[in-house]
């Protein structure tokens, strides 16, 4: 009798698990929008409350993981520049796969993350306002500018890294290696500059 009860309970748990997984798969696929007609992306500009994932790929592709057409979001592509804008309370999640991407600029509260291996000859990153980026990439030359209260977390390597940032911004490049590293600090207090010069 106990064996039958355990068998019934186990069957119920398995059926419940299958139902939940199929519901999740259905609901997730219902909110993914693949935008067509976008190609030759070499720069991405992100404005507002957006979470952007970027990956390398043989062909360009843009996927939006929200009900894009029912939200006040705007995604435009012109002359190689992909502009993503959303000011809704809920983050607009976008995954861009690009073959020729060389530049990313993020503003407002946008978040940018790399996904998979990113390898570039030249890679430029500009972060403004309260934007943040967690980037893992390999590049021959990388230029990273972090302004206002923006945050950058860099990992990977480059032959040359040019880093420009101000006092209010936050940069973590402890996991990034560069053969040549050029750093320019803007609006740092005099004491901080003196400590840097004396090595204290």
Backbone torsions as a table, in degrees:
resi	resn	phi	psi	omega
1	UNK	NA	-43.3	179.3
2	UNK	-61.3	-39.1	-179.5
3	UNK	-62.3	-40.7	179.2
4	UNK	-64.1	-42.5	-179.5
5	UNK	-62.3	-45.9	178.7
6	UNK	-62.2	-38.3	179.5
7	UNK	-64.7	-41.7	179.5
8	UNK	-64.7	-44.0	179.3
9	UNK	-62.5	-44.9	-179.7
10	UNK	-61.9	-41.7	179.4
11	UNK	-64.2	-41.1	179.0
12	UNK	-61.8	-43.1	-179.7
13	UNK	-64.0	-43.0	-179.7
14	UNK	-63.7	-46.0	179.9
15	UNK	-62.0	-42.4	178.9
16	UNK	-62.2	-42.0	178.8
17	UNK	-62.3	-43.3	-179.9
18	UNK	-64.5	-42.6	179.6
19	UNK	-61.1	-44.8	-179.3
20	UNK	-63.6	-43.5	-179.3
21	UNK	-64.9	-40.0	179.6
22	UNK	-68.3	-33.7	177.5
23	UNK	-65.1	-43.6	179.8
24	UNK	-61.8	-43.8	-178.9
25	UNK	-63.2	-41.0	179.8
26	UNK	-66.8	-45.7	-176.3
27	UNK	-68.8	-35.9	179.2
28	UNK	-67.9	-42.9	-177.1
29	UNK	-69.5	-23.2	-178.4
30	UNK	-71.0	-21.3	-176.2
31	UNK	-109.9	15.4	176.7
32	UNK	-100.3	123.5	178.5
33	UNK	-116.9	121.2	175.3
34	UNK	-96.2	119.7	-179.1
35	UNK	-86.2	132.3	-177.4
36	UNK	-103.7	165.5	176.4
37	UNK	78.0	12.9	178.2
38	UNK	-108.7	122.3	179.3
39	UNK	-151.8	174.4	179.2
40	UNK	55.9	43.2	179.6
41	UNK	-77.2	120.7	174.6
42	UNK	-118.1	-12.7	177.3
43	UNK	-144.2	142.4	176.0
44	UNK	-122.5	131.5	173.9
45	UNK	-116.7	127.6	-177.5
46	UNK	-120.9	127.5	-179.5
47	UNK	-126.5	140.3	172.7
48	UNK	92.3	-148.8	-174.9
49	UNK	-96.9	77.7	-173.6
50	UNK	-127.1	139.7	171.2
51	UNK	-112.5	114.2	-174.7
52	UNK	-110.5	128.3	172.1
53	UNK	-108.1	133.6	-176.5
54	UNK	-123.7	135.4	176.3
55	UNK	-142.4	157.3	175.0
56	UNK	-79.6	151.0	176.4
57	UNK	-167.2	161.5	-179.4
58	UNK	-69.3	-31.7	178.8
59	UNK	-126.3	155.7	179.9
60	UNK	-82.6	139.7	179.6
61	UNK	-152.3	139.9	178.8
62	UNK	-125.1	121.1	177.9
63	UNK	-119.2	134.3	179.3
64	UNK	-113.0	125.2	-174.9
65	UNK	-100.3	45.0	174.4
66	UNK	-147.4	174.9	174.1
67	UNK	-77.8	76.8	-170.5
68	UNK	-54.9	-46.5	-173.9
69	UNK	-73.5	-14.9	178.7
70	UNK	-99.2	0.5	-179.5
71	UNK	-109.4	161.6	178.9
72	UNK	-86.5	63.1	179.2
73	UNK	-115.4	153.9	-177.7
74	UNK	-136.0	126.0	175.7
75	UNK	-127.0	118.0	-176.9
76	UNK	-127.4	147.2	176.1
77	UNK	-128.9	126.4	179.9
78	UNK	-151.3	127.5	178.3
79	UNK	51.1	41.6	177.2
80	UNK	84.4	-3.5	-179.6
81	UNK	-103.5	121.7	176.7
82	UNK	-99.5	118.6	179.8
83	UNK	-108.1	126.7	179.8
84	UNK	-120.8	123.7	-177.1
85	UNK	-136.0	132.2	174.6
86	UNK	-156.3	130.3	179.6
87	UNK	-119.7	25.7	177.1
88	UNK	-78.9	163.8	-178.8
89	UNK	-66.1	-36.9	179.3
90	UNK	-87.7	137.0	-178.3
91	UNK	-63.4	136.6	171.4
92	UNK	-85.5	119.5	-177.4
93	UNK	-99.6	123.8	-176.7
94	UNK	-131.4	136.7	175.8
95	UNK	-117.2	119.2	-179.7
96	UNK	-113.5	125.5	172.0
97	UNK	-107.0	126.8	-175.9
98	UNK	-140.4	146.7	-178.8
99	UNK	-92.3	-35.8	-173.4
100	UNK	-114.8	20.0	-176.8
101	UNK	-65.1	130.2	179.9
102	UNK	-131.4	-5.8	-175.3
103	UNK	-151.0	138.6	175.7
104	UNK	-133.0	132.8	174.7
105	UNK	-127.5	129.5	-178.0
106	UNK	-127.0	139.7	-176.7
107	UNK	-131.0	169.3	176.0
108	UNK	61.0	-125.4	-179.2
109	UNK	-106.1	20.6	-176.3
110	UNK	-64.2	146.8	175.4
111	UNK	-120.2	136.5	179.8
112	UNK	-126.3	133.7	178.3
113	UNK	-137.2	141.3	172.8
114	UNK	-85.2	151.5	-179.1
115	UNK	-132.3	115.9	-176.7
116	UNK	83.1	-166.4	-178.1
117	UNK	-82.0	124.1	176.6
118	UNK	-112.0	122.7	-179.6
119	UNK	-131.8	122.5	-175.1
120	UNK	-133.9	153.4	171.0
121	UNK	-76.8	-52.0	176.8
122	UNK	-129.6	134.6	-177.4
123	UNK	-136.8	123.0	-179.3
124	UNK	-115.8	132.1	180.0
125	UNK	-129.9	126.9	177.4
126	UNK	-124.8	119.4	179.5
127	UNK	-116.4	132.5	-177.0
128	UNK	-131.2	165.9	176.6
129	UNK	57.3	-122.2	178.8
130	UNK	-110.3	23.5	-179.4
131	UNK	-67.7	154.3	178.0
132	UNK	-137.5	153.6	179.8
133	UNK	-143.9	136.1	172.5
134	UNK	-120.2	103.5	-169.4
135	UNK	-121.7	130.8	174.5
136	UNK	-122.1	112.4	-174.9
137	UNK	-152.6	160.6	172.5
138	UNK	-115.0	134.4	-179.4
139	UNK	-150.3	154.5	172.1
140	UNK	-74.4	-47.7	178.7
141	UNK	-134.9	131.7	179.5
142	UNK	-129.5	134.0	176.0
143	UNK	-120.0	117.6	-177.8
144	UNK	-122.1	123.7	177.3
145	UNK	-119.8	124.2	-178.5
146	UNK	-121.6	110.0	-175.6
147	UNK	-109.6	170.1	175.0
148	UNK	54.2	-127.9	179.1
149	UNK	-108.5	26.7	-179.1
150	UNK	-70.8	160.4	-178.4
151	UNK	-130.0	139.6	177.4
152	UNK	-132.5	131.8	175.9
153	UNK	-121.1	107.6	-172.6
154	UNK	-108.7	138.2	171.1
155	UNK	-143.0	156.6	-176.8
156	UNK	119.7	-147.1	-178.6
157	UNK	-157.5	160.3	176.5
158	UNK	-154.4	153.1	172.8
159	UNK	-65.5	-39.2	179.9
160	UNK	-139.8	129.9	175.8
161	UNK	-121.5	121.3	174.0
162	UNK	-106.3	113.9	-176.5
163	UNK	-115.6	120.2	175.7
164	UNK	-116.7	126.4	178.4
165	UNK	-153.0	156.4	179.7
166	UNK	-103.4	178.0	-172.7
167	UNK	-66.3	-36.9	-175.8
168	UNK	-78.6	-17.2	-178.4
169	UNK	-80.0	170.9	-179.6
170	UNK	-130.9	127.0	-179.8
171	UNK	-131.4	127.0	174.0
172	UNK	-117.5	107.1	178.5
173	UNK	-122.0	26.1	-178.6
174	UNK	-67.2	-23.3	179.1
175	UNK	-101.6	18.2	179.6
176	UNK	-117.0	131.1	179.3
177	UNK	-114.6	138.6	179.9
178	UNK	-139.8	135.2	177.4
179	UNK	-64.4	-39.9	175.4
180	UNK	-125.3	124.9	-177.2
181	UNK	-123.4	118.1	178.5
182	UNK	-116.0	122.1	-177.7
183	UNK	-120.7	131.7	176.9
184	UNK	-123.3	119.7	-179.9
185	UNK	-102.0	129.8	-177.0
186	UNK	-113.8	136.8	177.1
187	UNK	59.9	31.1	174.8
188	UNK	-81.1	145.3	177.1
189	UNK	-59.0	153.7	-178.6
190	UNK	-57.7	-42.4	-178.8
191	UNK	-59.6	-41.9	-179.8
192	UNK	-65.6	-38.3	178.6
193	UNK	-66.9	-39.4	178.9
194	UNK	-65.9	-41.3	177.9
195	UNK	-61.0	-38.7	179.8
196	UNK	-65.5	-40.8	-177.7
197	UNK	-70.2	-37.3	-178.5
198	UNK	-85.7	-10.5	-179.9
199	UNK	80.5	14.0	-179.3
200	UNK	-85.9	NA	NA
